[in-house]
Amino acid sequence: MSDPVGSAPSFAAVDTHCHLFLMDGDPGTVIADARSAGVPRMVCVGIDPQTSRRALELAQSFRGVFATAGMHPHTASELDRKGESEIEELLADPMVVAVGETGLDAYRMLSSMEDQQRTFRTHLALSRETGKPLVVHVRDAWEDAFRILEEERAEHVVLHCFTGDAALGRQAAERGYFLSFAGNVTYPGAGAVREAAVEAPLDRLLAETDSPFLTPQARRGRPNHPANVVDTMAVLAEVRGLDLDEMVARTSANAQRAFPLVR
């Protein structure tokens, strides 16, 4: 893998959202490439009980990898009592640093909105019970998502792959949520997302890859990798008027506040 765009960072970056179990090739190679690019820590996010267990296995096998456990809104209709119990069991492990990914997706609607909201509330209850942060996916459902987060008294929230505008970003920041930006912030048509990144409080800003999805603009056409989070950080640094090292340092510090078990 070639070096990420920009100079090598002098601080260690964190990819706060990737799916190593969906990537082609040997996970060890992917992780080693990330370390070489200055990304020694990554959060491998589960999307159902099975992949959540696989994420934990990877976290137990590779230094610097951490897991989450949850059910993606696309498959929310499939979450039954057995699945809930499996996720709850996984959350007892200290290497599982967050609940999710969960949330609402009114764009693809692969599960009914009723099931998505039910599953979302289940994850919110698990977040309250465990004290672990909630990784939230929202697409075309901001009003409902914010309403449910408020009703369920959510406190530790990471809005993964933030796609809202500056107004939604301000609303999220006022609630104390973290805004995590992925490779789509680098796309030519993502002006509104970049504006949100500019206006977000610097202490609420995170960066992620969502690997193997959302490859940054300079590498589009190829699967995304955790190493490429530095490309996204470079664009975030540019629009914020910071140098890359400072953006890496800021987002790394924020990641440790957003995910206290990531060390």
N, C-alpha and C positions, 0 to 999 in steps of 0.2 A: 504494500500500500504506500502511496506517495505521502509526503509530509503534508499536513494541513496548510491551508492558505495562511500567509502571514508568518512572522517570526516565531520561533519556539518560545512558549511562555516560560517565565522563570518561576511561576507558581503552579501548583497542581490543580488542574481543572476537575470538575465533577460533571458527569453526564447523569442528570437526575431522572432520566426516563429512557430506557431502551428495552428491547425484547430479544435478548440473546438466543432464546430458544426458537425463534422464528428465522434466524439467520442461517444462510448456507455456510458450510465449512466448519472447521474445528473451532469451538468456542475459545479454546486456549490461545489460538492464533489471533482471533479477534481481540481478545483481552490484551495480549502482548503488544499488538499494534497500537492499541489505545494508550497503553503505558508509554510506549516510545514517543507518542505524540503529545505527551504531557497530561494524559487523562488517566490517572491511576485508580480512580474510584468511579463506580457506575451503579445505578439502581436498576435492577432487572425486574420489570413490572409484569406481574401475572395478569392474565386476562380470563382465567377460569380456574377451578380448583386444580386441574391437572397441570396446567402451565405454571401455576403458582408453586406447586410442589417442585416442578423442574427448576424454577427460579431459585428456590431454596437450595436445591442440590448444587446448583452452580455457585451460589454464595458460599456454601460449605466447602467447595472444591477450589475456589480461586480467591486469593487475597484481593481485597479492594472491591469485590462484588457484593451487593446487598440485594435483598429480595423484597417484594411486596406480595400480598395475597388478596385476590378479589375476583369479581366477575364483571366483565366489560358489558356496557349497556346493549351492545349488539346481541348478546346471548342471555340477556337478563331473564327472558322467559324460561330458560332452562334451569335457573337456580331453585333447587328444592331444599328440603330440610337437610338431606345428606350433604349437599354441596355447602350449605351454610356451616354445618358442623366441621367439614373439612377445612374451610377457610378459617374458622375460629381456632381450630387446632393448630394450623400453621402460624397464626398470629401470636401464639405463645412462644415461638422461637425468637430469640433476640436478633437473629440475622434477618428476620422479616421486619423491616423498618417502617412499613406503612400499610394502610388498608386501601385496596383498590388495584387496578383501576376500576372506577365505577362512575356513574353519572347519567346524563341524559343526552340522547342523540335523536333529534327530530328530523334530521336530514335523510338518513338511510332507513330509519324505522324498521330495523331487522327484528326488533321485539316491540310489542305493543307499549305505548306510553304508560299504561297502567302498570305493566310488569316492570318497566324501567324505573318508575317512581317507587314501587314497592321494594325493589332490589336496592335502589339508592338509599332508601331509609334504613334498610337492614345494615348496609355498610356504615352509615352514619352512627347507628347504635353501637356497632363494633368499634368504631373509632373512639366513641365516648368511653366504652368499657375498658379498652386497652390503653387509652391515652396516646395511641399512635396516630400520626397525621393521615389525612384522607387525600388520595390522589384522584382528582375529578376530571372527567372528560365531559365537555359541553360542546354541542354543535347545534345551532339554531334552536336553542332552548334555554336562553339565558334567564328569562323572567321566571320560569318554573324552577330552574336550578337554584337561583338566588333565594326564591321564596322557601324552598325546601331546606336549604342550608340554614336559613334564619329560623324556620320553625323547629328544626332539630338542634338548634343552639350549637352549630358547628364552630369550632374554635381553631383547629389546626388543619388548614385547607391549602392544598397545592392545586392550582388550576393548570393542568397539564396542557401543553400545546395551545397556549392562549390565542384565540382567534377573534376576540372581541375588539371593539374600537376603543378610543381613548376614554370615552365616557364610561364604558363598562369597566375598563381598567381602573379608573378612579374609584368607582363603586366597590370593586373588589378590594382595592388597597385600603379603603376606608374601613372595611370589615376586618382587615388584618390578614387577608389571604395573600399567598405568594403567587406570582404570575410567572409561569415557565414558558419560555419561547423556544420554538423548534426551528428546523431548517426552512420552514415556509416563510419566516420573517425575512429571508434573503431573496425571495422571489420578486420579480419586477412589479407584479400586480398587488403586492402586499403592503401598499402604502399605509392603509389604516392600521394594520398590525404594527408596523414600524412606529407609527405615531403613538400608539399605546405603549410601546417599549420606551419611547422617549419620555413620556409623561409619567410613567410608573415610578414610584419612589425607588431609589436605588437599592434600599434595603429589602425590597420585596421582589427583586428580580432574580430569576433562575434561568438556566439554559439546559437544553436537552436535545437529543437526536430523534427520539421515537424510532430508532433503528429497528428494522431495516427500511422504514418509511421516511418520507419527507427529506430526501437528500438535499443538502444545500445547493444553491443555484450553480456554483462552479463545478459541481460533480453530478448534476442531474443526468439520469439515464442509467445510473448504477445504484445498487442497493446502498443504503446508508449504513454507516458504522459509527460506534461510539467515538472513535478518534475525530470524527468530523464535527463534534460539538465545538471545537476550536474555531471552525469556519463561522458558525453561528455567533459565537462570542465576538469574533472580529467585526461582524456587521453590527452587533449590539454596541460594541465599543465605538465604532465609527459614528453611528447616529446619536450617541450620547456624548460625543466629544471627549472620549477617554482613550488611553492607549490600551493595547490588548492585555498587557500584564495586569493593569489595574482592574479591567473587567473580569479577568480570570480570578483574581484575588477576591473581588467583591462577590461574585456568584458562588465561589467556593465557600466563603464565610456564610453566605445566605443559605447554601445547601445544608450546612451543618446545623443552622437554626431551624430550617424547615424539617429536616430529618435528623433529630438528635442522636439517633443510633448509628448514623453514618460517621465513622471515625477513620 
